[in-house]
Amino acid sequence: MNSEENEEANQKALESLKREYSLKSHSIDKIELIQLIAERFPNQGNSFLVDQYKTEKDWKVRREIIKAVAKGNISEAVPFFIEALNDSNLKSKKTAIKLLGEAGAAKALNPLINLLQYGKVDYYDVLMDSLVKISKGLELAEITKFLDERSIYIKRAIPIILGKLGDKNAEKTLKKLIKDDIPEIRRNAVIALEKLIDEPEEINIILEALYDPDLEVRKEAAKVLGKLGDERPFTP
């Protein structure tokens, strides 16, 4: 069988699976076919699966479609994953968030940052993980610009992201944030700086935080100083 004949046979097989899928009503049957399509036709079957996602009412099937589409070219699937961020089901939404992080697509930064504004803790950890993964391929300015957002939920996340990136160039911004008017941002800046400080003279900014008017900031500063005292070659 030459390549042209092979392609034709594959297309017929895919069309057969599509027809079979359209006849199924039970979620288990649909999921089995979704997995089969993803395994045999990881790219060719994606447009069909995305169409099914848009009309599917069962979240388990929708989630399986999101996972299946990722088995093809994950970069090309980014627009679909961004769309799936609006899924009404938490597990489906978390799957889309996770896959956007794995794709590392810069275009997903804004949609993911926007999810922070709701202050939802249900998907906070996976959301932050994905934001850090995506941010690693960006200029710091692309991250710090969100400090101008009105949402406290967005602003307070930025120092945490900067700390997890481990980029020394973020130190200047974090030192400014440790003087911010909002206690939670100051606290998160203290946490982030612990990951970046590697010189004895740099510890002074944390020492100053011991006198912060907010109790939680002072407690975090003391905690960070304890860690630095254990792990660094100098005594705070």
C-alpha positions as CSV (number, residue, x, y, z in Angstrom):
1,M,0.0,0.0,0.0
2,N,1.5,3.3,-1.1
3,S,1.3,6.5,1.0
4,E,-1.7,7.8,-0.9
5,E,-3.6,4.6,-0.3
6,N,-2.5,4.5,3.3
7,E,-3.8,8.1,3.8
8,E,-7.1,7.2,2.2
9,A,-7.5,4.1,4.4
10,N,-6.8,6.2,7.5
11,Q,-9.3,8.8,6.5
12,K,-11.9,6.1,6.0
13,A,-11.1,4.6,9.4
14,L,-11.4,8.1,11.0
15,E,-14.8,8.7,9.3
16,S,-16.0,5.3,10.6
17,L,-15.1,6.3,14.1
18,K,-16.8,9.6,13.8
19,R,-20.0,7.9,12.6
20,E,-19.8,5.4,15.4
21,Y,-19.4,8.2,17.9
22,S,-22.4,10.1,16.6
23,L,-24.5,7.0,17.4
24,K,-23.4,6.8,21.0
25,S,-25.4,8.3,23.9
26,H,-23.6,6.8,27.0
27,S,-20.6,8.7,28.3
28,I,-18.5,5.5,28.8
29,D,-18.9,4.6,25.2
30,K,-18.1,8.1,24.1
31,I,-15.0,8.2,26.2
32,E,-13.7,4.9,24.8
33,L,-14.1,6.3,21.3
34,I,-12.4,9.6,22.2
35,Q,-9.4,7.7,23.5
36,L,-9.3,5.6,20.4
37,I,-9.5,8.6,18.1
38,A,-6.7,10.4,20.1
39,E,-4.5,7.3,20.0
40,R,-4.9,6.5,16.2
41,F,-5.4,10.0,14.9
42,P,-3.7,12.4,17.4
43,N,-3.9,15.4,15.0
44,Q,-6.5,14.6,12.3
45,G,-9.2,13.8,14.8
46,N,-8.9,17.0,16.8
47,S,-11.3,19.2,14.8
48,F,-14.0,16.6,15.2
49,L,-13.3,16.3,18.9
50,V,-13.4,20.1,19.5
51,D,-16.8,20.2,17.7
52,Q,-18.1,17.5,20.0
53,Y,-16.8,19.4,23.1
54,K,-18.9,22.5,22.2
55,T,-22.2,20.6,22.4
56,E,-21.3,17.9,25.1
57,K,-23.3,18.2,28.3
58,D,-21.4,15.6,30.3
59,W,-18.3,17.1,32.0
60,K,-16.5,13.7,32.1
61,V,-16.7,13.5,28.3
62,R,-15.7,17.2,27.9
63,R,-12.7,16.6,30.1
64,E,-11.7,13.5,28.1
65,I,-11.8,15.6,24.9
66,I,-9.6,18.2,26.4
67,K,-7.0,15.6,27.4
68,A,-7.3,13.8,24.0
69,V,-6.7,17.0,22.0
70,A,-3.4,17.5,23.9
71,K,-2.1,14.2,22.5
72,G,-1.7,15.9,19.1
73,N,0.2,19.1,18.5
74,I,-0.2,20.8,21.8
75,S,0.8,24.2,20.5
76,E,-1.9,24.2,17.9
77,A,-4.4,23.2,20.6
78,V,-3.7,26.3,22.7
79,P,-6.8,28.3,21.4
80,F,-9.0,25.4,22.3
81,F,-7.5,25.1,25.8
82,I,-8.1,28.8,26.3
83,E,-11.7,28.3,25.3
84,A,-12.0,25.4,27.8
85,L,-11.0,27.8,30.6
86,N,-14.7,28.8,30.5
87,D,-15.8,25.2,31.2
88,S,-18.4,25.1,33.9
89,N,-16.9,22.0,35.5
90,L,-13.9,22.5,37.9
91,K,-12.1,19.4,36.8
92,S,-12.3,20.2,33.1
93,K,-11.2,23.8,33.8
94,K,-8.2,22.5,35.8
95,T,-7.2,20.2,33.0
96,A,-7.2,23.1,30.5
97,I,-5.2,25.2,32.9
98,K,-2.6,22.5,33.4
99,L,-2.3,21.8,29.6
100,L,-1.8,25.5,28.9
101,G,1.2,25.5,31.3
102,E,2.6,22.4,29.6
103,A,2.2,24.1,26.2
104,G,4.1,27.2,27.6
105,A,2.2,29.5,25.2
106,A,2.7,33.2,25.8
107,K,-0.8,33.9,24.4
108,A,-2.3,32.0,27.3
109,L,-0.8,34.4,29.9
110,N,-3.6,37.0,29.9
111,P,-6.5,34.5,30.0
112,L,-4.8,32.7,32.9
113,I,-4.0,35.9,34.8
114,N,-7.6,36.9,34.4
115,L,-8.7,33.7,36.3
116,L,-6.8,35.1,39.3
117,Q,-9.2,38.0,39.7
118,Y,-11.9,35.8,41.0
119,G,-9.8,34.7,44.0
120,K,-10.8,31.1,43.6
121,V,-8.8,28.7,45.7
122,D,-10.2,25.6,44.0
123,Y,-7.7,25.8,41.1
124,Y,-5.1,28.3,42.6
125,D,-2.2,25.8,42.8
126,V,-2.5,24.5,39.3
127,L,-3.1,28.0,37.9
128,M,0.1,29.3,39.6
129,D,2.1,26.4,38.4
130,S,1.0,27.0,34.8
131,L,1.6,30.8,35.1
132,V,5.2,30.1,36.3
133,K,5.8,27.7,33.5
134,I,4.6,30.2,30.9
135,S,6.4,33.1,32.5
136,K,9.8,31.4,32.2
137,G,9.8,32.1,28.5
138,L,8.9,35.8,28.9
139,E,10.5,39.1,29.8
140,L,9.9,40.1,33.4
141,A,8.1,43.2,32.1
142,E,5.4,40.9,30.7
143,I,4.7,39.8,34.3
144,T,5.3,42.9,36.3
145,K,2.8,44.9,34.1
146,F,0.0,43.1,36.0
147,L,1.0,45.0,39.1
148,D,-1.1,47.8,37.6
149,E,-4.2,45.7,37.7
150,R,-7.0,46.8,40.1
151,S,-7.6,43.3,41.3
152,I,-5.8,42.5,44.6
153,Y,-6.0,38.8,43.7
154,I,-3.9,39.5,40.6
155,K,-1.5,41.9,42.2
156,R,-0.8,39.7,45.2
157,A,0.1,36.8,42.9
158,I,2.8,38.6,40.9
159,P,5.5,38.6,43.7
160,I,4.9,34.9,44.2
161,I,5.4,34.2,40.4
162,L,8.5,36.4,40.4
163,G,10.0,34.4,43.3
164,K,9.3,31.1,41.7
165,L,11.0,32.2,38.5
166,G,14.2,32.6,40.5
167,D,15.4,35.5,38.3
168,K,17.7,37.8,40.1
169,N,16.5,40.6,37.8
170,A,13.2,40.5,39.7
171,E,14.9,41.5,43.0
172,K,14.6,45.2,42.4
173,T,10.9,45.0,41.8
174,L,10.4,42.8,44.8
175,K,12.3,45.2,47.1
176,K,9.8,47.9,46.0
177,L,6.9,45.6,46.6
178,I,8.1,45.0,50.2
179,K,7.2,48.7,50.7
180,D,3.7,48.4,49.1
181,D,0.6,49.8,50.7
182,I,-1.1,46.4,50.7
183,P,0.1,44.1,53.5
184,E,-0.5,40.9,51.5
185,I,1.7,42.1,48.7
186,R,4.4,43.0,51.2
187,R,4.2,39.6,52.7
188,N,4.4,37.8,49.4
189,A,7.4,39.9,48.4
190,V,9.2,38.8,51.5
191,I,8.4,35.1,50.6
192,A,9.7,35.7,47.1
193,L,12.9,37.4,48.1
194,E,13.9,34.4,50.2
195,K,14.4,32.5,47.0
196,L,16.6,35.2,45.5
197,I,18.9,36.5,48.3
198,D,22.4,35.1,48.0
199,E,24.5,37.9,49.5
200,P,24.8,38.8,53.2
201,E,24.1,42.5,52.6
202,E,20.9,41.7,50.8
203,I,19.3,40.4,54.0
204,N,18.8,43.9,55.4
205,I,15.5,44.3,53.4
206,I,14.1,41.3,55.3
207,L,15.4,42.5,58.6
208,E,13.5,45.8,58.0
209,A,10.3,43.8,57.4
210,L,10.5,42.6,61.1
211,Y,9.2,46.1,61.9
212,D,6.4,46.1,59.4
213,P,3.1,47.4,60.9
214,D,1.3,44.2,59.8
215,L,1.7,41.2,62.0
216,E,1.6,38.6,59.1
217,V,4.4,40.4,57.3
218,R,6.5,40.4,60.5
219,K,5.8,36.7,61.0
220,E,6.8,35.9,57.4
221,A,10.0,37.9,57.7
222,A,10.9,36.0,60.9
223,K,10.2,32.7,59.1
224,V,12.3,33.7,56.1
225,L,15.2,34.8,58.3
226,G,15.1,31.5,60.0
227,K,15.4,29.7,56.7
228,L,18.2,31.9,55.5
229,G,20.0,31.3,58.8
230,D,19.8,27.5,58.2
231,E,20.6,27.4,54.5
232,R,23.0,30.3,53.8
233,P,26.7,30.8,54.8
234,F,25.9,33.8,57.0
235,T,24.0,34.5,60.2
236,P,21.0,36.9,60.0
